[in-house]
Amino acid sequence: MKLFDVYPLYDIAITRASGAYVWDDNGVQYLDMYGGHAVISIGHTHPHWVKRIEDQLEKIAFYSNSVHLPIQQQLADKLGAVSGKNDYQLFLCNSGAEANENALKLASFHTGRKKIVAFSKSFHGRTSLAVAATDNPAIVAPVNETNNVAFLPFNDVAALEQYFAANGHSIAAVIVEGIQGVGGIHIASEAFLQCIRQQCNQYNALFIADSVQCGYGRSGKFFSHDYANVQADIYTMAKGMGNGFPVAGILIAPHIPAKHGMLGTTFGGNPLACAAALAVLEVIEQDNLIEMAKQRGMYIMNKLKEFPELSNVRGRGLMIGFDVPENLKSLRKTLIFDYKIFTGEAKPNTIRLLPSLALTRKQADEFLETLREAIDAVKAEAGNQVSVK
Ligand SMILES: Cc1ncc(COP(=O)(O)O)c(C=O)c1O
């Protein structure tokens, strides 16, 4: 049987990983500055995470959500403590799209309304409503098309206020990434997030903070929306939550009541996923990884700003983007194939860094030094002048 060919693949087969490194089937080592798309939060195959999953596997891997599964409450307690959102409620599911789908659905149930506000360059996943709220018509199937979603310009306070003034009483929710990931590392301004909070309060709509990529400590705070000192009504989480074990969830503000049957899932909150998620939070707490991400990110960004070839160095913590000029377009490929470093990209010319929050200073330096070499090599090959900022 063939695999359904939906992913444009690099011709590299990864078979092993540890910490900030992965190895291919020939034993070649790569530095992972991509974190498998922001998923690796505490480092590949972290020993505590492996042990926690192994121990759980020997006790019970799965039972349905028809009985108490005590490890779910342990996870909720730990998540409340580490995120600082102790009074929120936790609903567990399996992926980022599912988290957003449930958040949007819950907002609609709660408000009795249909309209969703999303923003330009947003990415919220590929399930029906999540994809309808994603600003990429190429991945929206005809059946997912809806006029219930309005796209407004990102970081535009006036446009938001105007839209609310005209439609506020039909809006169920505003969904916003604190730092847009797929869209190319764009930070939601504090004024913008505060305006969303204020408008949602005024019109009784819900504020959904998509923290699937920018959450879980990656930004240097548990939720990147925390930089604006606002409380969202719902936070959605996935990627870093399980360090590679599929687990996701939504945090729901105390004023939103649950009703039996309102949301549900077979696999969500299974004991094995909870064990993986608990291990992640334990390591984040013990190794002070949120502060580490903040410090390491600042260090990397300051150094990147010294590269004359790179522009618009931006981000928070270990969610970093920078733009490369036209004649360095092949830099990402060169980094992978010639210098054995994985990075992420965003169209048209952004390189994204989303490494493990446990990235060491030495590994950061290894990246920066190799980046210098790779840029010089691409320039030499192009044999032409690179535009200087
Ligand atoms: C901000 C954001 N939301 C949602 C998703 C969807 O998550 P998943 O691929 O786990 O469904 C992603 C994935 O990249 C994301 O970056």
The ligand as an ORCA input file, in Angstrom:
! r2SCAN-3c Opt
* xyz 0 1
  C      -1.744     28.044     15.679
  C      -2.147     26.659     15.263
  N      -3.390     26.242     15.522
  C      -3.794     24.999     15.176
  C      -2.947     24.121     14.539
  C      -3.430     22.757     14.151
  O      -2.846     21.777     14.955
  P      -2.858     20.252     14.496
  O      -1.973     20.128     13.316
  O      -2.360     19.516     15.720
  O      -4.266     19.895     14.197
  C      -1.638     24.522     14.242
  C      -0.707     23.620     13.529
  O       0.292     23.999     12.985
  C      -1.225     25.826     14.619
  O       0.006     26.275     14.339
*
